[in-house]
Amino acid sequence: MKKICLLLAGVCLLCLPSFACTTFFINKDGQLVFGRNYDWVTETGVVHTNLRDQVKTSLPLENGKTTSWISKWGSVTFNQYGKEFPNGGMNEKGLVIELMWLDKSEYPKTDERPPFSVLQWIQYQLDNSSSVDEVLATDQMIRVSNGAPQHYLLADGNGNVATIEFLEGRMSVHKGKDLPYPVLSNSTYDESIKAIPNGPAATKELKDNSLERFRTACSLVQQYQHVSTSKSAVDFAFDILGNVAQGDFTKWSIVYDITNKKIHFRTNRYAEEKIIDINAFDLSCNAKPLSFDMNQHISGMVNPSFQTVSFEKNKQKLMLAFKESQSQVHIPVELQEAMALLASQTKCK
């Protein structure tokens, strides 16, 4: 344990460079949809089911300090770096959380709150929160520790949406009237809004790729809100993702249909649309956790293609993703093994 803690203190967990990602939220006539492009150097990815009533423990950070909890809600997550460390996902209550790179992120300094890695923080929230407000309230109890500079867009089944950023060591939130456009890319939200003083339809070319994607997504979201069309919210969300895609760097395009608790996604290698129905899974404590390799030549409803989680395969995928990312990030093997081990240690309460 001491060796692992020293490694955690000596490296930046998932210190990834500023590759472009884009997220947005649509609420039209009660149809709630959340879109996300994941742009990165490796396409390795696994979809996991996560069960309720599971006893879990955080990864040891900052001299081994951890905390434990029992998951309240089941979820489906998209993971590159192992089960329990998702890039994003949705739980059975309709809460969606996704992260993006933000160079200006500055996490809270060490205090009495238990620290979390930027990825396991997502799993903790999906395990324990049913709404945006519940996520925000956890800032009093836990904190994101030093690691990759990220910020988050989240939405829930009641149509609430918020951004979470960590600036100058404190959580900064935009929601309600402070969030005129439910869109986020790789600039702070305040910087992004200033880039469109004449509204999202402004045509002046922007030199900043992040701000350009933000403005494009804002314009298209607003267009869908105000124009009569027969196109479904899910299909229009994929259109938006196509407009802000970054060529081969866009590895995954995901659309969360929050209203119907379904997830639609495509990968760069396999463009066929795959659909996951969260309600069709048994997410009870005594069920078996399931997984699905994202890169398969298959389309339509993929629930039947999920298989029981193999913790050995989870470790293999985790290490493959790190290997394929090594041009941008180096994580010691000992730390990779610790992340793999943590997933196998969850148990029914």
Buried (B, 14 or more C-beta within 10 A) or exposed (E): EEEBBBBBEEBBBBBBEBBBBBBBBBBBEEBBBBBBBBBBBBBBBBBBBBBBBBBBBBBBBBEEBBBEBBBBBBBBBBBBBBBBBBBBBBBBBBBBBBBBBBEBBBBBEBEEBBBBBBBBBBBBBBBBBBBBEBBBEBBEEBBBBBBBBBBBBBBBBBBBBBBBBBBEEEBBBBBEEEBBBBBBBBBBBEBBBEBBEEEBEBEEEBEBBBBBBBBBBBBBBBBBEEEEEEEEBBBBBBEBBEBBBBEEBBBBBBBBBBBBBBBBBBBBEBEEBBBBBBEEBEBEBEBEBBBBBBBBEEEEEBBEBBEEBEBEEBBEBBBEBBEBBEEEBEBBEEBBBBBBBBBBEBEEE
